[in-house]
Amino acid sequence: MSEFLHRHGSRLLACMGVGLLGVLVWRFGWRTLLAELAAADPVLLAAMVLLTVTGFWMRAWKWRIALGPGTDAVRVFFLAKVLGSWTPGRAGELGPLLMRRHRSLRMGAWIVADRCIEVWMTLGFGAFGLLGLRMLDVRVSTSIAAGFLLLTVLAMVLSRVDFGAQDAQFAGRWARAGRLLHALRGEARDLGSKSMPIVFITAFAKASDVAAVMCLCRAFGYDAGFLLVSAARCAHALVSAVPLTPDASGVPYLAQAALLHREAGMPLDVLTAALALEALLIYAVLHASAAVVLWRAPEPMKENE
């Protein structure tokens, strides 16, 4: 059974997403949903697509800055994101490490670091949105702020601790683990020197994602402010992180829809049309960008570190 899920899990999740959409189409009627789509403002939809493209390519640029030239960073970014979009828990983002060409400590450290930065930024935007909407208790918000501070301090401490200096005191697997941690620390220190542009680009890309959803809602005639969309995108991201409910399953869009329905007053039929269109456009932009990048000849690679 586990082998079957491993082999066909992505297809099952995609079928789950299509099935969920089918239920919603049956519930509201395809004529109603097509009418909602036809009434959407094409200029605002084009703005949404432009912002989505901007978000993806800003992140690709971030990977280029972090990994440097000679690492084929842009191609690896789109490969990782395509694989991640179809796998539970976005485990596919680690896919490039299975390829000899891209297997290195630097690549592994960066993929993990980037995932942590993106999660940190998403939670920050979401907490900011919930606080602004007064949907978050002061004690909860204080706990979240303390957690962010603790994680930041922990990351700074770990980047300075020399694990490898203690190798002589260990034997066997412990020495190997010490050398690995020492190597990862070196990669983290190198990334730390680029932390300011990396964080800035991540924040800009995240803001582009939020603005894209704002344009989407406005295209269908409803206003959703920055705070509300930040909270809704955070809810989407939290649900998509669960292994059984990645984006391909469609379930994260239900979490996003719940907040938009409650706070922006968007009817469920409008949300069905709008979020189905959002998912389609995001996947189209991601896969089209990946096709363009992967079609081009790869840049000369440095020797793996």
C-alpha positions in Angstrom: 0.0 0.0 0.0 2.8 2.4 1.0 4.6 1.6 -2.3 1.4 2.3 -4.3 1.0 5.7 -2.6 4.7 6.5 -3.2 4.3 5.7 -6.9 0.9 7.2 -7.5 0.5 9.8 -4.7 0.8 12.8 -7.0 -1.9 11.4 -9.4 -4.2 10.7 -6.5 -3.8 14.2 -5.1 -4.4 15.7 -8.6 -7.6 13.6 -8.9 -8.6 14.7 -5.5 -8.3 18.4 -6.6 -10.3 17.7 -9.8 -12.9 15.8 -7.9 -13.3 18.7 -5.4 -13.7 21.1 -8.3 -16.2 18.8 -9.8 -18.3 18.8 -6.7 -18.3 22.6 -6.5 -19.3 22.8 -10.2 -22.1 20.4 -9.6 -23.2 22.4 -6.5 -23.3 25.9 -8.1 -23.8 24.9 -11.8 -21.3 25.4 -14.6 -23.4 28.1 -16.3 -23.3 30.2 -13.1 -19.5 29.8 -12.7 -18.9 30.6 -16.4 -21.0 33.7 -16.0 -18.9 34.8 -13.1 -15.7 34.2 -15.0 -17.1 36.1 -18.0 -17.9 39.1 -15.8 -14.4 39.4 -14.3 -12.4 42.4 -15.2 -9.7 41.3 -17.8 -7.4 44.2 -17.0 -7.3 43.2 -13.3 -6.8 39.6 -14.2 -3.9 40.6 -16.4 -2.4 42.5 -13.5 -2.8 39.4 -11.3 -0.9 37.4 -13.9 1.9 40.0 -14.1 2.2 40.1 -10.3 2.3 36.3 -10.2 5.1 36.2 -12.8 6.9 38.9 -10.8 6.7 36.8 -7.6 8.1 33.7 -9.3 11.0 35.5 -11.1 11.9 37.5 -8.0 12.3 34.2 -6.1 14.4 32.8 -9.0 16.6 35.9 -8.8 16.9 35.2 -5.0 18.2 31.7 -5.7 20.7 33.1 -8.2 22.0 35.6 -5.5 22.2 32.9 -2.8 23.8 30.1 -4.9 25.9 32.3 -7.2 26.9 31.9 -10.8 27.8 28.5 -12.2 25.1 26.7 -10.2 22.2 26.9 -12.7 20.2 28.4 -9.9 17.2 29.6 -12.0 16.7 26.3 -13.6 16.9 24.5 -10.3 14.5 26.9 -8.7 11.7 26.2 -11.3 12.5 22.5 -11.2 12.1 22.4 -7.4 8.9 24.4 -7.4 7.3 22.3 -10.1 8.2 19.1 -8.3 7.1 20.6 -5.0 3.7 21.7 -6.3 2.8 18.1 -7.0 4.2 16.3 -3.9 2.9 16.0 -0.3 4.5 18.5 2.0 6.3 20.0 -0.9 8.9 17.3 -0.5 9.6 17.5 -4.2 11.5 20.7 -3.7 14.4 18.5 -2.5 14.2 16.8 -5.9 17.3 18.6 -7.4 19.4 16.8 -4.7 18.7 13.5 -6.4 20.5 14.7 -9.5 24.3 14.4 -9.5 24.7 17.7 -11.3 23.0 19.6 -8.4 23.9 17.4 -5.4 26.0 19.5 -3.0 26.0 20.7 0.6 25.4 24.3 -0.6 22.3 23.3 -2.6 20.9 21.2 0.2 21.5 23.9 2.8 20.0 26.6 0.6 16.8 24.6 -0.2 16.2 24.1 3.5 17.1 27.7 4.4 14.9 29.1 1.6 11.9 27.0 2.8 12.4 28.3 6.3 12.6 31.9 5.2 9.5 31.6 3.1 7.6 30.0 6.0 8.9 32.6 8.4 7.7 35.4 6.0 4.3 33.8 5.4 3.7 33.4 9.1 4.8 37.0 9.6 2.5 38.4 7.0 -0.3 36.2 8.3 0.1 37.2 11.9 0.3 40.9 10.8 -2.9 40.5 8.9 -4.7 38.7 11.8 -3.5 41.4 14.2 -4.7 44.2 11.9 -8.1 42.6 11.6 -8.2 42.0 15.4 -8.7 38.3 14.8 -5.7 37.4 17.0 -5.6 37.5 20.8 -2.8 39.7 22.2 -1.4 36.8 24.2 -1.3 34.7 21.0 0.4 37.5 19.0 3.0 37.9 21.8 3.7 34.2 21.7 4.2 34.3 17.9 6.5 37.3 18.2 8.5 35.6 20.9 8.7 32.5 18.7 10.0 34.5 15.7 12.6 36.1 18.0 13.7 32.8 19.4 14.1 31.2 16.0 16.1 34.2 14.8 18.4 34.1 17.8 18.8 30.3 17.4 19.7 30.6 13.7 22.3 33.3 14.6 23.8 31.1 17.3 24.0 28.0 15.2 25.7 29.9 12.4 28.5 30.7 14.8 29.0 27.4 16.7 31.9 25.4 15.4 30.6 21.9 15.5 33.5 20.5 13.5 36.1 21.6 16.2 34.9 18.8 18.4 35.4 16.0 15.8 38.4 14.6 17.7 36.2 13.8 20.7 33.8 11.6 18.8 34.2 8.4 16.8 32.3 6.7 14.0 29.0 8.2 13.1 29.3 11.1 15.6 32.5 12.3 13.9 30.7 12.1 10.5 27.8 14.1 11.9 30.1 16.7 13.3 31.8 17.1 10.0 28.5 17.4 8.3 27.3 20.1 10.7 30.6 21.9 10.3 30.1 21.9 6.6 26.5 23.1 6.8 27.6 25.8 9.2 30.1 27.1 6.6 27.3 27.2 4.0 25.0 29.0 6.5 27.7 31.5 7.2 28.1 32.2 3.5 24.4 32.6 3.1 24.3 34.9 6.1 26.5 37.4 4.3 23.7 37.7 1.7 20.8 37.7 4.2 19.7 41.3 3.6 19.0 41.0 -0.1 17.5 37.5 0.4 15.0 38.7 3.1 14.2 41.8 1.1 13.5 39.9 -2.1 11.4 37.3 -0.2 9.3 40.1 1.4 8.8 41.8 -2.0 7.8 38.5 -3.7 5.4 37.7 -0.8 3.8 41.2 -1.2 3.4 40.5 -4.9 1.5 37.3 -4.1 -0.8 39.2 -1.8 -1.3 42.0 -4.3 -2.1 39.3 -7.0 -5.0 38.0 -4.9 -6.2 41.5 -4.2 -6.4 42.1 -7.9 -8.2 38.7 -8.3 -10.9 39.7 -5.8 -11.3 43.1 -7.3 -11.6 41.6 -10.8 -14.7 39.8 -9.5 -16.1 43.0 -7.9 -15.0 42.5 -4.2 -12.5 44.4 -2.1 -10.1 42.4 0.0 -7.5 44.5 1.7 -3.8 43.7 2.2 -4.3 42.5 5.8 -7.2 40.2 4.9 -5.4 38.6 2.0 -2.2 38.2 4.0 -4.2 36.2 6.6 -5.9 34.2 3.9 -2.7 33.4 2.1 -1.2 32.3 5.5 -4.1 29.9 6.1 -3.6 28.6 2.5 0.1 27.9 3.2 -0.5 26.3 6.6 -3.0 23.8 5.1 -0.8 23.1 2.0 2.1 22.2 4.4 0.1 19.2 5.6 1.3 16.1 3.6 -2.2 15.0 2.7 -3.4 18.4 1.5 -0.9 20.0 -0.9 -2.0 22.6 -3.4 -2.8 19.9 -6.0 -5.5 18.6 -3.7 -7.4 21.9 -3.8 -8.0 21.8 0.0 -5.7 24.8 0.8 -7.9 27.0 -1.4 -10.9 26.1 0.9 -9.0 27.6 3.8 -8.3 30.7 1.8 -11.9 30.9 0.7 -13.3 30.6 4.3 -11.6 33.9 5.3 -12.4 35.7 2.1 -16.1 34.6 2.4 -16.3 35.7 6.1 -14.4 39.0 5.9 -14.8 40.2 2.4 -18.4 38.9 1.9 -17.5 37.1 -1.3 -20.3 34.6 -2.2 -19.2 30.9 -2.4 -20.0 30.6 -6.1 -17.8 33.7 -6.9 -15.0 32.2 -4.7 -15.3 28.9 -6.5 -14.8 30.6 -9.9 -12.1 33.0 -8.6 -10.0 30.5 -6.8 -10.2 27.9 -9.5 -9.0 30.6 -11.9 -6.2 31.5 -9.5 -5.0 27.9 -9.2 -5.1 27.5 -13.0 -3.2 30.8 -13.7 -0.6 30.1 -11.0 0.1 26.6 -12.3 0.2 27.9 -15.9 2.7 30.7 -15.0 4.9 28.3 -13.0 4.9 25.5 -15.7 5.3 28.0 -18.6 8.2 29.7 -16.8 9.8 26.3 -16.1 9.4 25.2 -19.7 11.1 28.4 -20.9 14.0 28.0 -18.5 14.4 24.3 -18.9 14.3 24.5 -22.7 17.4 26.7 -22.7 20.8 25.2 -22.5 22.1 25.0 -18.9 24.9 27.3 -17.9 28.3 25.8 -17.3 28.4 24.3 -13.8 31.0 24.8 -11.1 32.4 21.7 -9.6 30.1 20.5 -6.8 31.3 21.5 -3.3 
